[in-house]
Amino acid sequence: GGAAICLKLIAKYLNRDKYLPIITTPHDDEDYRSYKAVAEWFHIRQSYLNMQEFQGKLPAKVLSIIDYLVNLIPYVVKIYLLARREGVGLIHLNNEPVCNMAGVIVAKMLRVPCISHVRGAVSWDSKTTRWFYRNVDYYVAVAEWVKKRIVQLGVPENKVQALGDGRVLDEFLAPFDIQKTRRELGLLENQLAVGIIGLLIPWKGHRVFIEAAKILSEEFPETKFFIIGKSPKK
């Protein structure tokens, strides 16, 4: 996904005179192993028990306690031991703090700075959420609306910077046969096409895209709309 691509670019273009990037991921498939090309990479398993299998069968608080004991605590210990062994001086979370609790906890244990690179909206607000947000030293938000949401969770505005992700554009600027592509998509000559590309999850905005498509198709009935992406569930 986009977050993984951006992390790889960050690691690749870091000033090696100042930083030595170490990346840990909870998965070890081919895509994740490709991080070896830009950083020291370690696979650390994050989940030992799939809590979704127990949803609806046990109270939410009980599920949380089990999740912390079986999944979170072992993960924190492994991250801590690795970070201490490698002499880590800064922890960078590649998304928001609640889905990276272990990183926040380990940063506190090691007394090193923690930066959170927030790439989307946080849909929950609780005492736990606010505690983790308060214990991050600085935030990079990928958009102004993301920054606004972080501030709403009690983070001082001067600790949040809105900064769009960088991207190497060479692969997008390569020449290709436009007419062939249009034929493959079933488009007539000069037919307008509009698309949205992204993982099929609610906050990507597919509902907004569909609502806009309805409005646009009333004025331009020949327009073709494309929703391109995969489901997060296997």
N, C-alpha and C positions, 0 to 999 in steps of 0.2 A: 504493500500500500504506500500512500504518499509519505506517511511518517517514516517508514523504513527507508525509502529512497532519500528523503531529506537528511536523515541521520547519517547515511553513507556519504553524502556530499559534505556534510559538516566535518566528519572524520577525515575525509580525503584532503580537504583544503585547509585544515588547521595548520598553524605555524609550528612545525616540528621542533623549532628552537625553543619554544615555550611550552608545548603540550605534547603528551604522549597519550593518545586515546585508547581506552580499554572499554570494550563493549560487551555487555552480558545480555543474553536473550533467553527466554524460557522455552524456545523452540530450536530445533537443530536441523531443519530441512535444508535443501540446497540453497534457497534464497538467503537464509540466515547465515549459512556457512560462508557466503560470499563476502561477509564483513571482514574475513581474514585478509582480504586484499587491501584494506584501508586502516586496520587497527588490530590490536590484540583482542581476540574474540574468545569468549567463554560461554558455553551452554550451561545454564543453571536452571534446573527444573523448578517450576513455580507451583505446580498443582499436583497433588497426590490423590486428591479425592474430588470428583466432579460434584459440586454442590447443587447443580441444577437438577440432578437426579432425585434430590430429596426435597425440592421445593413443593410446598403444599402438603407434605407429609409430616413436617416438623415445624414448630414455631420459628419465626424469623430470628429471634434472639438466640435460640438454640443453634440454628444454622450458622449464625455469625460466630458464635463461640467455637463451634467445631471447625469452621473455616480458618479461624485464627490459629487454633492449636495444631491442626493437621497440615495446613497449607502455608499460612503466613510466617509463623515462627521458624520453621525449618528453612524457609527461603531467606528470611532475614539473617539467620546465622550463617548461611553459606555466602551471602553477599558480603556480610561483615568480615568473615575470614579472608575472602578474596581481596577485598579493598584494603584490609590491614596488611596482608602479605605483599601487595603490590605498591603500598605506600600512596594510595589515592589521596589527592589533595582537594578534589572538587567532584561533586556528584551532579550529573546532568540527567534529569528525568526527561525521557523523550515524549512525554505527554503529561497530563495533569496529575496532581499528587495522590488523589484517592485511588487511582488505578496503578499507582507506583508507591504504595505505602512503604514497602521495604526500603526503597531508596531514601525516603525522608527519615525513617527510623535510623538507618545506618549512618546517615550524615550527622544526626544528632549524637549518636554513640561515638563517632570518630571526631566530632567537633570540627567538621569541615563544612564549607559553604555548599548549599544545595540550590540548583537552578532548575526550574520547571519550564519546559517548552510546551505550552498548552496549544493543542491543535483543534479543539472543538469545544462545544458547549458542555457545561456541567449541569445536568438536569436535576440533581438532588442537592438539598441544603439541610445539613444536620450539624449537631455539635461535633461529631467526628470529622465531617467534611471541613468545617471551619478550623478545627485544631490542626489538621494536616496543612491547610492553606496558610495558616499563620506561621508554621514552622518551616516554610521555604523562604530562602533569602532573597530570591529575585525571580521574576517571571518574564518569559518571552511569549507573547501572544501572537498568533499568526494573522490576526485581524483586529480592528478596533472593537467590533462587537464582542469578540472573545475577551479582550481587555476589560470591557465594561462589565461583563459577567463576573470576572475575577474580582474586580473592585467591589461588586455587590456582595461578595462573600466575606467582606471585611478586610481585604488586603489594601494597604495604602497605595494610592495611585502612583506614587513615585517609585514603587517597587515593581511596576509592570511596564514593559515596553512592547508596543505593537510593532511587529516586524514580519513582513511577508517572507515566506520561504524562498530561497534562491533555487535556481534550476539551470543546468547546462542545456542550452537550447539547440546545440548542433544537431542532435538526432531528430528534432522537430523541423529543422530547416532543410533537411535533405530533400532533393527533388523527388517527386513521385508523379505517376500518371493520374492526373485528376479525373479525366474522363473515364478511365478504367474503374477507378474507385466509385464514381457515381453510378456506373453500370452495375457494379457488384452490389450496391445498396438499393438497386431498383429505382433509381431516380431518372426522371425524364430530363431532357435538355432544358437548362435554365430553371428547373424546379427547385424551389427553396427548401432547404433542409436545416433543421435545428436539432441539436442533441445535447444530452447530459451524460457525462461519463463519471462513474464512481460506484463504490460499494453500495449495495441495495439495503441501506439502513435509513431510518426515518430522518435523522438530522442532516442528511445530505441534501434534502430539499426536493425530492422527487414529487411530493404532493404539490408544491408550489409550481414546479415545472409543468405538471399535468394541468393545473388550473390555468396557467399562462397559455398553454397550448390550445385550450378550449377557446380562450379569448382571441388568440391570434388566428386560429383556423376559421373563425367567423368572417374575418376580413380577407384572409388568404386561404381559401379552402383547398388549394392544391398543395399546401405545405405538408411535408412529411416530417414526423417527429421520431427521434430515436432515443431510447433509454438503454444505455450500455453499461453493464456491470455484472458482478457476480453476487450471489447470496453469501452472507457471512457464515451460514450454517452448511456443513458438509452433508 
